[in-house]
Amino acid sequence: MKFKKIISISLLASMALLPNVAFGIGGMSGAKVDYQVQGQIGAIKLNPYGLSPLSAVIMDGGYKLSDVSVTIVPKPNGQTISYRVSPSKIKTYGGIPIFGLYPSYLNTVKVSYTKTAFGKSEKVIDEVYKIATGGVNIEPSGSLMQRGVPFEKVEVIKVDKEFEDRLYLVNNTPGKYSAKSSQAIWNNPSGGALEWDEASNVFIVDTKGEIRWYLDNDKLMDKNNIYNRGIMMGFRQNLDGALSFGFGQRYVKYDLMGREIFNRLLPSSYIDFSHSMSQMPNGNYLLRVALANVKRPDGKNVRSVRDVIVEVDKNGNVVDEWRLFEILDPYRANIIKVLDQGAVCLNVDVSKAGKTLSNEELTKMDTSEIFGDIAGTGVGRNWAHVNSVDYDPSDDSIIISSRHQSAIIKIGRDKKVKWILGAHKGWGEKYKKALLQPIDKNGKNIICEDDYSKCPGYKNKEGGFDFTWTQHTAFRIDEKSNKRYIYITAFDNGDARAITQPAFALMKYSRAVVYKIDQKNKTVEQVWEYGKQRGNEWFSPITSLTEYHKDKNSIMVYSASAGMAFDLSKGVAIGEPKPEIDEFKWGAKEPSVQIRFSGASTGYQAMPIDLEKAFK
């Protein structure tokens, strides 16, 4: 007791020596705020959610803020970023969101706002803040083709005045981590595409080629957890301005400030998200996934590969699914047999460049236990490789791009095929009524050879109709479509064109293309294309995107693996990808924007970002 009394007296004495000390339950607290405040409101919170290092929030300082606008003062000859901020966003972030800072730079930011406290308001115009940032901290992949992070250099070749305010989100896939990728496989049952967990990154560049945002995905993922790793893919800016995307076994939504809206595991019946996450008008999402367990006709249980579309609601509940191996023919092998095995999407294997599959090899494969992310036929192998899914609200249908069928296909809610845009060769009797007939601008039928696999545009470098081959993305142009007529954009990668491999690899080319489909008469007209004139130097054997944007009535194209080439005789790479952004005014033959990246390895997709959606 005497010892406790001595301690109590000592504690009281020490407290008496500390003036103005206030104690709360559980410890000391104090009223002093000693962080730096530059302007008339609050302090600057850099990287407020830990995922967006080139963003910040100027805290509201206890004021109610309104009429807020932000300008990021550009570097000399740089691009100005300006936007307004809604009251809702100010409340969400606790102040003024700052987006578009330069990395490794002392940024100058101007903000205008009205601050209100106790009924008194004051307008503040062009208040200046200084914000220093660090460098771009994206983990490199270890690939020798990635000589810079996220790229070695960017070449701004052309930007017309109307497009000078553009900001482009770029999603690249620079290759396997040297010692971190593909350390696990699905085993019970076998199959699936779990190994697809290579490096990926996402950033935003302006029209001067400067990085103005990036996602610190190293903070987002846990590479020691198979359920929290994978290639980031399927980026889309939603109507609310936030970004939805997925990786591996997860689908997520974050805003440009890095704030998490949701981060979810796939529903238990599904695995292996990749390529496409598309928001529907009702707020639900269409995800390109696979089945975690499916019974094959031969009695084997396997995991399927890139052949299921699932619809989930805002709470993550499964609303519907499209099992494509039940809707389409997983044994149609016409395209799979002639794919260049050296570049089957991101499964790039230079040693297999120029090699194709035979009927005997496919038959042997189907009687074996070989399942997984390999080009082949039947459930449990990569027979479909769906790389995009889009929604048609006019008749509650989905539109998919199936790379390994070289077909763009519309499927109804009833799981019936409405039409097929692709070569007619190899489709069974039940699908023949769905095959679209090519027509010219006058409505006259275009006759194609070899069961409509070799159309006039196949060899004619000056133009003419052709189908897409191993294409990526098939998006409905909502603003130009109606219940009968539908416009579709696609990136025609061009491998296995006309269901063959050319005599020389340098003969290959890619196209961005727009089609007009008469859904009543089952006809298709090619209304625009670009890429033939660029020849093999623009050939993009894998990945890429073509998409319409209404704000500038333009077509955005990302030839994400342009320049990738192989020496077939030696089985070695002789060219490296130089991803290129091209944006065209509607109908234009030449781009209004041309931006090329090098030292970035393979790109995946790119798209304009709308700051009005994000902050207003």
ROVO-679951 format. One line per field, with one value per residue (C-alpha): residue number from 1; residue in three letters; x, y, z. Coordinates in Angstrom, 2 decimals. Layout:
// residues N
nr	[NUM:...]
rest	[ALA:...]
xx	[X:...]
yy	[Y:...]
zz	[Z:...]
END
This chain:
// residues 616
nr	[1:2:3:4:5:6:7:8:9:10:11:12:13:14:15:16:17:18:19:20:21:22:23:24:25:26:27:28:29:30:31:32:33:34:35:36:37:38:39:40:41:42:43:44:45:46:47:48:49:50:51:52:53:54:55:56:57:58:59:60:61:62:63:64:65:66:67:68:69:70:71:72:73:74:75:76:77:78:79:80:81:82:83:84:85:86:87:88:89:90:91:92:93:94:95:96:97:98:99:100:101:102:103:104:105:106:107:108:109:110:111:112:113:114:115:116:117:118:119:120:121:122:123:124:125:126:127:128:129:130:131:132:133:134:135:136:137:138:139:140:141:142:143:144:145:146:147:148:149:150:151:152:153:154:155:156:157:158:159:160:161:162:163:164:165:166:167:168:169:170:171:172:173:174:175:176:177:178:179:180:181:182:183:184:185:186:187:188:189:190:191:192:193:194:195:196:197:198:199:200:201:202:203:204:205:206:207:208:209:210:211:212:213:214:215:216:217:218:219:220:221:222:223:224:225:226:227:228:229:230:231:232:233:234:235:236:237:238:239:240:241:242:243:244:245:246:247:248:249:250:251:252:253:254:255:256:257:258:259:260:261:262:263:264:265:266:267:268:269:270:271:272:273:274:275:276:277:278:279:280:281:282:283:284:285:286:287:288:289:290:291:292:293:294:295:296:297:298:299:300:301:302:303:304:305:306:307:308:309:310:311:312:313:314:315:316:317:318:319:320:321:322:323:324:325:326:327:328:329:330:331:332:333:334:335:336:337:338:339:340:341:342:343:344:345:346:347:348:349:350:351:352:353:354:355:356:357:358:359:360:361:362:363:364:365:366:367:368:369:370:371:372:373:374:375:376:377:378:379:380:381:382:383:384:385:386:387:388:389:390:391:392:393:394:395:396:397:398:399:400:401:402:403:404:405:406:407:408:409:410:411:412:413:414:415:416:417:418:419:420:421:422:423:424:425:426:427:428:429:430:431:432:433:434:435:436:437:438:439:440:441:442:443:444:445:446:447:448:449:450:451:452:453:454:455:456:457:458:459:460:461:462:463:464:465:466:467:468:469:470:471:472:473:474:475:476:477:478:479:480:481:482:483:484:485:486:487:488:489:490:491:492:493:494:495:496:497:498:499:500:501:502:503:504:505:506:507:508:509:510:511:512:513:514:515:516:517:518:519:520:521:522:523:524:525:526:527:528:529:530:531:532:533:534:535:536:537:538:539:540:541:542:543:544:545:546:547:548:549:550:551:552:553:554:555:556:557:558:559:560:561:562:563:564:565:566:567:568:569:570:571:572:573:574:575:576:577:578:579:580:581:582:583:584:585:586:587:588:589:590:591:592:593:594:595:596:597:598:599:600:601:602:603:604:605:606:607:608:609:610:611:612:613:614:615:616]
rest	[MET:LYS:PHE:LYS:LYS:ILE:ILE:SER:ILE:SER:LEU:LEU:ALA:SER:MET:ALA:LEU:LEU:PRO:ASN:VAL:ALA:PHE:GLY:ILE:GLY:GLY:MET:SER:GLY:ALA:LYS:VAL:ASP:TYR:GLN:VAL:GLN:GLY:GLN:ILE:GLY:ALA:ILE:LYS:LEU:ASN:PRO:TYR:GLY:LEU:SER:PRO:LEU:SER:ALA:VAL:ILE:MET:ASP:GLY:GLY:TYR:LYS:LEU:SER:ASP:VAL:SER:VAL:THR:ILE:VAL:PRO:LYS:PRO:ASN:GLY:GLN:THR:ILE:SER:TYR:ARG:VAL:SER:PRO:SER:LYS:ILE:LYS:THR:TYR:GLY:GLY:ILE:PRO:ILE:PHE:GLY:LEU:TYR:PRO:SER:TYR:LEU:ASN:THR:VAL:LYS:VAL:SER:TYR:THR:LYS:THR:ALA:PHE:GLY:LYS:SER:GLU:LYS:VAL:ILE:ASP:GLU:VAL:TYR:LYS:ILE:ALA:THR:GLY:GLY:VAL:ASN:ILE:GLU:PRO:SER:GLY:SER:LEU:MET:GLN:ARG:GLY:VAL:PRO:PHE:GLU:LYS:VAL:GLU:VAL:ILE:LYS:VAL:ASP:LYS:GLU:PHE:GLU:ASP:ARG:LEU:TYR:LEU:VAL:ASN:ASN:THR:PRO:GLY:LYS:TYR:SER:ALA:LYS:SER:SER:GLN:ALA:ILE:TRP:ASN:ASN:PRO:SER:GLY:GLY:ALA:LEU:GLU:TRP:ASP:GLU:ALA:SER:ASN:VAL:PHE:ILE:VAL:ASP:THR:LYS:GLY:GLU:ILE:ARG:TRP:TYR:LEU:ASP:ASN:ASP:LYS:LEU:MET:ASP:LYS:ASN:ASN:ILE:TYR:ASN:ARG:GLY:ILE:MET:MET:GLY:PHE:ARG:GLN:ASN:LEU:ASP:GLY:ALA:LEU:SER:PHE:GLY:PHE:GLY:GLN:ARG:TYR:VAL:LYS:TYR:ASP:LEU:MET:GLY:ARG:GLU:ILE:PHE:ASN:ARG:LEU:LEU:PRO:SER:SER:TYR:ILE:ASP:PHE:SER:HIS:SER:MET:SER:GLN:MET:PRO:ASN:GLY:ASN:TYR:LEU:LEU:ARG:VAL:ALA:LEU:ALA:ASN:VAL:LYS:ARG:PRO:ASP:GLY:LYS:ASN:VAL:ARG:SER:VAL:ARG:ASP:VAL:ILE:VAL:GLU:VAL:ASP:LYS:ASN:GLY:ASN:VAL:VAL:ASP:GLU:TRP:ARG:LEU:PHE:GLU:ILE:LEU:ASP:PRO:TYR:ARG:ALA:ASN:ILE:ILE:LYS:VAL:LEU:ASP:GLN:GLY:ALA:VAL:CYS:LEU:ASN:VAL:ASP:VAL:SER:LYS:ALA:GLY:LYS:THR:LEU:SER:ASN:GLU:GLU:LEU:THR:LYS:MET:ASP:THR:SER:GLU:ILE:PHE:GLY:ASP:ILE:ALA:GLY:THR:GLY:VAL:GLY:ARG:ASN:TRP:ALA:HIS:VAL:ASN:SER:VAL:ASP:TYR:ASP:PRO:SER:ASP:ASP:SER:ILE:ILE:ILE:SER:SER:ARG:HIS:GLN:SER:ALA:ILE:ILE:LYS:ILE:GLY:ARG:ASP:LYS:LYS:VAL:LYS:TRP:ILE:LEU:GLY:ALA:HIS:LYS:GLY:TRP:GLY:GLU:LYS:TYR:LYS:LYS:ALA:LEU:LEU:GLN:PRO:ILE:ASP:LYS:ASN:GLY:LYS:ASN:ILE:ILE:CYS:GLU:ASP:ASP:TYR:SER:LYS:CYS:PRO:GLY:TYR:LYS:ASN:LYS:GLU:GLY:GLY:PHE:ASP:PHE:THR:TRP:THR:GLN:HIS:THR:ALA:PHE:ARG:ILE:ASP:GLU:LYS:SER:ASN:LYS:ARG:TYR:ILE:TYR:ILE:THR:ALA:PHE:ASP:ASN:GLY:ASP:ALA:ARG:ALA:ILE:THR:GLN:PRO:ALA:PHE:ALA:LEU:MET:LYS:TYR:SER:ARG:ALA:VAL:VAL:TYR:LYS:ILE:ASP:GLN:LYS:ASN:LYS:THR:VAL:GLU:GLN:VAL:TRP:GLU:TYR:GLY:LYS:GLN:ARG:GLY:ASN:GLU:TRP:PHE:SER:PRO:ILE:THR:SER:LEU:THR:GLU:TYR:HIS:LYS:ASP:LYS:ASN:SER:ILE:MET:VAL:TYR:SER:ALA:SER:ALA:GLY:MET:ALA:PHE:ASP:LEU:SER:LYS:GLY:VAL:ALA:ILE:GLY:GLU:PRO:LYS:PRO:GLU:ILE:ASP:GLU:PHE:LYS:TRP:GLY:ALA:LYS:GLU:PRO:SER:VAL:GLN:ILE:ARG:PHE:SER:GLY:ALA:SER:THR:GLY:TYR:GLN:ALA:MET:PRO:ILE:ASP:LEU:GLU:LYS:ALA:PHE:LYS]
xx	[0.00:2.83:4.47:1.21:0.77:4.25:3.48:0.18:1.83:4.58:2.02:0.03:3.22:4.21:0.76:1.09:4.21:2.29:0.18:-3.16:-3.11:-6.52:-7.21:-9.86:-10.93:-8.09:-5.34:-4.31:-5.85:-5.09:-6.71:-3.63:-3.51:0.06:0.00:0.71:-2.18:-1.27:-4.51:-7.69:-9.16:-7.42:-4.24:-3.29:-3.77:-1.64:-2.66:-5.73:-6.63:-3.16:-3.73:-3.57:-0.21:-0.74:-3.92:-4.60:-7.38:-7.31:-9.26:-12.32:-11.00:-14.41:-16.08:-18.96:-17.53:-19.42:-18.82:-15.52:-13.24:-9.69:-6.88:-3.58:-1.14:0.80:4.51:5.92:4.12:2.17:-1.51:-3.83:-6.24:-9.35:-12.59:-15.47:-16.38:-19.90:-21.04:-21.51:-17.87:-16.66:-18.57:-17.35:-13.68:-13.87:-12.54:-11.42:-10.17:-6.97:-6.37:-3.72:-0.53:2.79:5.10:8.45:7.44:6.48:2.98:1.08:-2.66:-5.27:-8.64:-11.67:-14.48:-17.05:-16.56:-19.40:-19.41:-22.15:-24.15:-21.32:-19.94:-16.81:-15.78:-12.11:-10.73:-7.56:-6.03:-2.60:-1.32:2.04:2.10:5.29:4.98:7.18:8.11:6.01:6.20:5.01:6.75:8.54:7.84:11.43:10.86:13.73:11.21:10.06:12.89:10.98:8.14:5.45:7.24:10.64:9.41:6.29:6.17:3.35:3.15:-0.06:-2.78:-5.39:-6.56:-10.01:-8.37:-5.76:-7.76:-7.81:-6.63:-6.08:-6.20:-3.75:-3.82:-0.71:0.45:4.26:4.76:5.46:7.15:10.51:9.94:6.38:4.05:2.39:3.21:-0.13:-2.56:-6.09:-5.93:-9.26:-10.85:-8.21:-8.30:-9.00:-6.66:-5.36:-1.78:-2.72:-1.34:1.34:2.36:-0.05:-0.29:-2.66:-1.91:-3.28:-1.33:-2.15:-1.70:1.83:2.76:3.03:1.81:-0.92:-2.23:-1.47:-2.85:-0.45:-1.66:1.17:-0.85:-4.02:-2.83:-1.24:0.98:1.12:-2.65:-4.10:-7.45:-5.95:-3.67:-3.85:-3.72:-5.79:-8.15:-11.53:-11.18:-14.30:-15.29:-18.80:-21.57:-20.62:-17.03:-15.49:-13.43:-14.58:-12.16:-11.06:-8.05:-7.85:-10.58:-11.87:-13.94:-13.65:-14.63:-12.51:-12.75:-9.92:-8.89:-8.28:-11.36:-12.74:-16.39:-16.30:-13.72:-15.27:-14.39:-16.17:-19.29:-18.27:-19.48:-17.08:-13.34:-10.77:-12.07:-10.29:-10.84:-14.30:-16.42:-19.28:-21.87:-25.49:-28.01:-29.66:-26.34:-25.67:-22.37:-21.58:-18.39:-16.39:-15.52:-15.42:-17.07:-15.33:-16.71:-18.51:-19.40:-18.26:-20.22:-17.49:-18.14:-14.97:-15.20:-13.13:-12.87:-13.87:-11.81:-13.03:-16.44:-19.03:-20.76:-22.31:-24.57:-24.27:-26.31:-25.02:-24.81:-22.88:-25.81:-25.85:-28.77:-28.10:-25.41:-24.60:-22.80:-21.38:-20.35:-24.09:-25.12:-22.35:-20.33:-17.16:-15.90:-15.91:-12.18:-11.79:-10.12:-8.31:-6.50:-4.91:-4.08:-0.45:0.50:3.28:0.79:-2.43:-3.56:-1.12:0.24:3.15:5.59:8.13:9.29:5.84:5.67:4.08:2.98:-0.64:-2.73:-3.92:-7.15:-5.15:-3.62:-7.01:-8.57:-5.73:-5.98:-9.68:-9.17:-6.38:-6.37:-4.82:-7.02:-6.41:-5.63:-4.57:-6.03:-8.16:-11.71:-14.23:-15.07:-12.00:-9.85:-9.65:-12.06:-13.92:-11.63:-14.28:-12.51:-15.42:-19.09:-21.46:-25.15:-27.89:-30.72:-33.04:-33.78:-32.05:-29.23:-25.47:-22.84:-19.63:-16.30:-14.98:-11.35:-10.95:-14.08:-13.22:-16.84:-18.90:-22.11:-25.37:-27.21:-30.58:-31.72:-33.29:-29.78:-30.61:-28.16:-29.63:-26.83:-23.22:-20.83:-18.06:-16.99:-19.72:-17.35:-17.65:-20.90:-23.42:-26.94:-28.58:-26.48:-26.76:-29.86:-27.96:-25.02:-24.98:-24.82:-22.28:-23.65:-22.17:-23.29:-26.02:-27.47:-26.17:-24.95:-21.17:-20.17:-17.29:-15.34:-14.66:-17.95:-17.75:-14.29:-12.48:-14.19:-13.06:-11.30:-9.10:-6.46:-7.52:-5.36:-7.46:-10.51:-13.55:-15.54:-13.89:-14.85:-12.80:-10.16:-9.06:-10.56:-10.67:-13.60:-17.01:-18.90:-22.35:-22.42:-25.48:-25.77:-26.03:-28.00:-31.67:-33.79:-33.29:-29.93:-26.88:-23.37:-20.48:-16.84:-14.14:-10.38:-9.62:-6.26:-5.88:-4.24:-5.70:-7.27:-9.43:-8.86:-5.28:-1.75:-0.05:3.06:5.08:4.42:5.10:1.91:-0.25:-2.09:-4.68:-7.70:-9.97:-13.42:-17.03:-19.98:-23.66:-25.97:-29.57:-30.93:-34.21:-32.67:-29.59:-27.13:-23.91:-22.20:-18.64:-18.80:-15.25:-11.83:-8.27:-5.03:-4.52:-2.44:-0.15:0.63:2.70:4.23:0.76:-0.08:-1.23:-1.56:-3.03:-5.00:-6.14:-9.42:-11.72:-14.50:-16.79:-16.90:-19.83:-18.24:-16.11:-18.01:-14.83:-13.41:-10.70:-8.22:-5.41:-3.21:-1.73:0.83:1.67:5.10:5.27:6.89:8.74:11.36:9.50:12.60:14.50:11.59:12.81:11.28:12.48:10.22:8.88:5.43:5.02:1.48:-0.22:-3.20:-5.07:-8.29:-10.37:-13.20:-16.19:-15.53:-12.02:-9.36:-6.47:-6.25:-6.60:-4.45:-1.43:0.62:3.13:4.79:8.04:9.84:6.50:6.18:2.62:-0.33:-3.87:-6.48:-6.74:-9.59:-10.35:-11.18:-13.97:-13.26:-16.77:-18.11:-15.51:-15.99:-19.22]
yy	[0.00:2.39:1.71:2.44:5.68:6.86:6.18:8.08:11.11:11.05:10.91:13.84:15.85:15.20:16.28:19.52:20.32:20.05:23.17:22.98:19.18:17.66:13.96:11.86:8.34:6.06:8.69:12.28:14.58:18.10:20.87:22.04:21.35:21.72:20.51:23.08:24.98:26.86:28.67:29.75:26.30:23.05:21.07:18.94:15.19:13.48:10.11:10.09:6.41:4.96:3.86:7.08:8.80:11.69:12.82:14.83:16.45:20.02:19.48:21.66:23.11:22.89:25.08:24.20:24.51:25.19:26.51:24.65:24.56:23.23:23.96:22.09:24.65:22.93:22.64:24.97:24.02:21.42:20.52:22.28:20.13:21.93:20.63:21.56:19.64:18.88:19.39:15.62:14.96:17.61:15.88:12.45:13.47:15.93:18.72:19.56:16.58:17.29:15.10:15.20:16.12:15.62:13.01:14.10:17.74:20.74:21.22:24.49:24.14:26.89:26.45:28.68:28.12:29.66:28.88:29.18:29.04:30.17:31.65:33.82:33.13:34.26:33.70:32.81:32.92:31.23:30.43:28.89:25.67:23.99:20.19:18.12:14.55:11.49:9.45:6.79:3.75:0.91:-2.42:-3.54:-6.97:-8.05:-8.47:-7.19:-5.54:-3.32:-0.79:1.87:1.98:2.18:2.89:4.03:6.91:8.29:9.93:12.41:12.36:14.31:15.99:18.17:21.20:19.74:16.84:18.77:18.36:14.57:12.36:8.68:5.80:3.12:-0.46:-2.44:-6.00:-5.96:-9.68:-12.29:-11.31:-13.04:-14.92:-14.13:-15.26:-18.61:-20.14:-21.94:-23.90:-25.18:-28.85:-30.18:-30.19:-29.34:-26.69:-23.00:-20.06:-19.38:-19.09:-15.89:-13.61:-11.66:-8.06:-5.28:-1.56:1.32:5.01:8.18:10.31:13.71:14.74:15.91:12.38:13.23:10.83:12.51:9.55:5.93:3.19:1.77:-1.78:-3.18:-1.85:-3.36:-6.94:-9.65:-11.74:-14.46:-14.96:-16.62:-14.95:-11.46:-11.36:-11.42:-9.26:-6.09:-5.98:-4.74:-1.11:0.95:4.38:4.03:6.63:7.89:8.47:5.62:2.81:-0.81:-3.60:-7.00:-9.22:-12.97:-14.00:-10.51:-7.73:-4.24:-0.60:2.40:6.08:8.20:9.30:5.66:5.35:1.81:1.44:-2.34:-5.11:-8.55:-12.16:-13.73:-15.65:-19.16:-20.90:-18.87:-18.36:-16.53:-13.07:-11.41:-9.08:-7.60:-6.00:-4.00:-1.96:-2.29:0.61:-0.84:-0.77:-4.50:-5.79:-8.31:-10.23:-12.50:-15.46:-19.27:-22.05:-23.41:-26.90:-28.27:-31.80:-32.63:-34.98:-37.60:-37.47:-35.56:-32.65:-29.63:-25.91:-24.10:-21.42:-17.92:-19.12:-17.89:-14.52:-13.80:-10.91:-9.67:-6.99:-4.08:-6.34:-9.10:-11.47:-13.56:-12.54:-14.61:-16.52:-17.42:-20.79:-20.37:-24.01:-24.84:-21.98:-22.25:-25.16:-25.74:-28.16:-25.73:-25.87:-23.96:-20.95:-22.75:-24.99:-22.04:-19.79:-18.77:-20.70:-18.21:-15.54:-16.93:-13.74:-13.05:-16.59:-15.50:-18.32:-17.29:-20.89:-21.76:-18.81:-19.82:-23.24:-24.37:-27.31:-30.31:-32.30:-35.21:-33.06:-31.67:-35.13:-36.53:-33.58:-34.14:-37.75:-36.75:-35.17:-31.99:-29.11:-25.45:-22.20:-23.81:-23.37:-26.44:-27.68:-28.79:-27.60:-27.15:-25.65:-22.21:-22.86:-19.50:-16.91:-14.25:-10.91:-8.47:-8.41:-5.52:-5.01:-4.08:-2.41:-2.37:-6.10:-7.17:-9.04:-9.36:-8.99:-10.96:-11.05:-14.62:-14.50:-18.23:-18.39:-15.12:-14.12:-11.34:-12.88:-11.52:-13.69:-13.03:-13.38:-16.66:-17.93:-18.09:-16.81:-13.80:-13.23:-14.13:-11.66:-13.86:-16.27:-18.82:-21.74:-24.43:-23.39:-26.20:-26.28:-24.74:-21.58:-20.98:-18.77:-16.47:-15.85:-12.29:-11.65:-8.95:-6.10:-3.00:0.60:0.17:-2.87:-5.34:-8.73:-9.21:-12.70:-14.27:-17.41:-20.62:-20.64:-16.93:-17.03:-15.16:-11.85:-9.13:-7.12:-10.09:-9.28:-5.87:-3.39:-0.51:-1.61:-3.80:-5.93:-8.40:-10.14:-9.79:-12.35:-13.18:-9.79:-7.89:-5.84:-5.67:-2.65:-1.40:2.31:3.16:6.73:5.58:2.35:1.50:-1.63:-2.56:-1.08:-1.52:-0.13:-2.24:-1.25:-3.93:-4.32:-6.90:-8.28:-10.23:-13.49:-16.49:-14.11:-16.00:-19.13:-19.47:-18.36:-16.27:-17.41:-14.76:-13.39:-9.83:-10.06:-9.84:-6.64:-5.41:-3.12:-0.96:-1.43:-0.27:-2.35:-1.51:-4.47:-4.70:-7.07:-7.58:-8.61:-10.24:-8.21:-6.42:-3.46:-2.38:1.43:2.31:0.77:1.78:-0.16:-1.88:1.02:0.68:-2.93:-5.13:-2.29:-1.68:-5.39:-6.07:-9.86:-9.75:-7.44:-3.95:-1.98:0.05:2.13:5.07:8.17:10.52:13.62:14.19:11.93:9.92:6.43:5.57:2.86:1.27:-1.04:-2.45:-4.89:-3.11:-4.08:-7.47:-9.76:-13.09:-14.75:-17.98:-19.81:-19.17:-18.92:-15.62:-12.18:-9.65:-6.79:-5.48:-4.04:-0.29:0.34:3.22:5.43:6.67:8.68:9.59:11.97:9.93:8.80:10.27:8.34:9.68:10.07:13.35:11.91:9.63:8.75:5.89:4.18:2.22:0.16:-0.68:-4.26:-5.35:-3.03:-4.16:-1.40:2.39:4.91:8.60:9.60:12.09:14.32:15.78:12.30:11.79:15.01:16.69]
zz	[0.00:0.88:-2.51:-4.42:-2.47:-3.47:-7.18:-6.99:-5.42:-8.09:-10.93:-9.52:-9.14:-12.78:-13.96:-12.06:-14.07:-17.42:-18.00:-19.85:-20.18:-20.87:-20.46:-22.15:-21.48:-22.54:-22.81:-23.36:-25.96:-27.02:-28.98:-30.85:-34.61:-35.79:-39.40:-42.09:-43.67:-46.84:-47.62:-45.87:-45.29:-44.36:-44.70:-47.70:-47.43:-50.08:-51.52:-49.29:-49.73:-50.31:-53.92:-55.94:-55.22:-57.67:-55.96:-52.81:-50.81:-49.50:-46.29:-45.73:-42.46:-40.84:-43.46:-45.73:-49.25:-52.47:-56.02:-56.12:-59.16:-59.50:-61.94:-62.05:-63.42:-66.22:-66.68:-69.35:-72.61:-70.66:-70.52:-68.11:-66.12:-64.86:-63.39:-61.13:-57.99:-56.82:-53.18:-52.92:-53.82:-51.36:-48.56:-49.69:-49.58:-46.69:-48.86:-52.38:-54.43:-56.36:-59.39:-62.12:-60.27:-62.05:-60.47:-58.94:-59.19:-57.06:-58.44:-58.42:-57.87:-58.02:-56.32:-56.20:-53.70:-51.41:-47.72:-45.24:-41.44:-39.00:-41.86:-43.19:-46.66:-48.43:-52.03:-52.59:-56.14:-57.47:-54.12:-54.76:-53.19:-53.68:-53.64:-53.99:-55.28:-55.44:-58.48:-60.18:-57.95:-60.18:-59.71:-62.90:-64.33:-64.90:-68.66:-70.77:-73.09:-70.21:-70.11:-68.22:-65.71:-66.93:-70.26:-71.48:-73.61:-75.21:-78.61:-79.18:-82.97:-83.49:-81.44:-83.14:-81.20:-80.50:-78.65:-76.63:-73.41:-73.63:-70.77:-71.60:-69.15:-70.28:-68.99:-69.91:-69.25:-69.34:-68.77:-66.16:-62.92:-63.05:-59.79:-58.74:-61.53:-62.13:-58.78:-58.43:-60.58:-60.10:-59.31:-58.01:-60.48:-63.07:-65.76:-65.49:-65.96:-62.44:-63.74:-65.55:-62.84:-64.67:-64.08:-65.03:-64.51:-65.15:-65.54:-67.13:-69.59:-71.02:-74.66:-73.91:-72.90:-69.19:-66.50:-64.43:-62.39:-61.65:-59.45:-56.89:-57.43:-55.31:-52.36:-53.80:-54.18:-52.06:-54.27:-51.60:-51.75:-54.87:-54.18:-54.21:-57.24:-61.03:-64.15:-63.83:-66.80:-67.95:-66.88:-67.58:-66.33:-64.95:-65.22:-61.73:-62.88:-60.88:-62.37:-62.37:-63.21:-62.02:-61.42:-60.95:-58.55:-57.73:-59.27:-57.84:-58.10:-57.07:-57.86:-59.26:-55.78:-54.85:-52.64:-52.48:-53.46:-53.42:-53.64:-53.91:-54.48:-57.42:-56.41:-55.36:-58.54:-60.69:-61.17:-63.26:-64.11:-67.01:-69.96:-69.38:-66.64:-68.11:-66.21:-67.33:-67.28:-64.15:-62.26:-62.52:-63.93:-66.65:-65.82:-68.12:-65.91:-65.98:-64.04:-60.93:-61.58:-64.62:-65.69:-69.23:-71.51:-70.94:-67.17:-66.24:-63.85:-64.91:-64.48:-67.66:-69.42:-70.43:-71.59:-69.08:-68.65:-65.26:-64.26:-60.67:-58.93:-56.82:-53.76:-55.52:-55.95:-59.14:-61.37:-64.48:-66.37:-69.96:-70.24:-73.71:-74.08:-73.93:-76.23:-78.87:-80.28:-78.20:-80.86:-83.79:-84.49:-87.78:-86.15:-83.34:-85.84:-87.63:-84.66:-84.40:-81.27:-80.57:-79.54:-78.12:-76.39:-73.53:-73.58:-75.78:-76.53:-79.17:-79.61:-81.04:-83.45:-86.74:-85.48:-85.77:-84.56:-86.57:-86.33:-84.92:-82.20:-81.18:-81.12:-79.02:-76.66:-76.08:-74.99:-72.59:-69.14:-70.53:-69.44:-68.72:-70.50:-73.78:-77.25:-77.80:-78.13:-75.56:-72.07:-69.89:-72.64:-74.22:-77.09:-76.94:-75.33:-74.85:-74.46:-74.24:-73.34:-73.98:-73.29:-75.77:-73.82:-76.84:-76.49:-73.26:-74.99:-74.69:-77.42:-77.01:-78.81:-79.06:-80.18:-80.75:-82.88:-84.72:-84.18:-82.66:-81.37:-79.97:-77.44:-75.84:-72.26:-73.40:-74.25:-77.96:-80.59:-82.41:-84.92:-85.67:-87.29:-88.59:-91.31:-92.11:-92.37:-89.73:-88.05:-87.58:-88.99:-85.89:-86.28:-90.03:-89.79:-87.42:-89.79:-91.17:-94.92:-95.96:-98.11:-99.71:-99.14:-101.77:-100.01:-102.59:-101.35:-101.22:-102.28:-100.36:-101.25:-99.32:-97.40:-96.63:-95.08:-97.87:-98.64:-101.09:-98.38:-97.49:-100.12:-101.39:-99.50:-100.82:-98.85:-99.14:-96.73:-94.40:-91.17:-87.99:-87.10:-83.54:-82.71:-79.43:-78.16:-79.78:-78.47:-79.43:-80.32:-78.26:-79.57:-83.21:-82.74:-82.36:-82.10:-85.76:-86.76:-84.60:-85.03:-83.70:-83.18:-83.08:-83.22:-85.92:-84.75:-87.99:-87.01:-88.86:-91.39:-93.89:-91.76:-92.90:-92.11:-94.83:-96.63:-94.80:-91.30:-92.54:-94.63:-91.51:-90.64:-88.13:-88.49:-86.42:-87.94:-87.63:-88.87:-89.34:-88.79:-89.99:-87.36:-89.22:-92.55:-90.98:-93.06:-92.17:-93.86:-93.16:-92.81:-91.68:-91.25:-90.47:-90.36:-93.71:-94.96:-91.93:-92.82:-90.55:-88.51:-87.00:-86.78:-83.23:-82.85:-79.34:-76.99:-78.24:-78.42:-80.67:-79.11:-79.90:-77.65:-77.91:-76.34:-79.44:-81.88:-82.22:-82.52:-80.00:-81.01:-78.99:-81.07:-77.90:-79.31:-82.57:-83.85:-82.14:-84.72:-84.86:-87.02:-87.74:-88.97:-85.73:-83.29:-81.85:-81.46:-84.02:-83.02:-79.74:-79.06:-79.42:-78.18:-79.98:-79.18:-82.25:-82.02:-85.09:-85.79:-86.94:-90.52:-90.75:-92.62:-90.54:-86.75:-84.87:-82.08:-82.43:-79.34:-79.30:-76.33:-76.33:-73.72:-72.12:-73.39:-74.24:-73.84:-73.17:-73.48:-73.31:-73.18:-72.57:-68.99:-68.25:-65.22:-65.29:-64.53:-61.83:-59.85:-60.92]
END
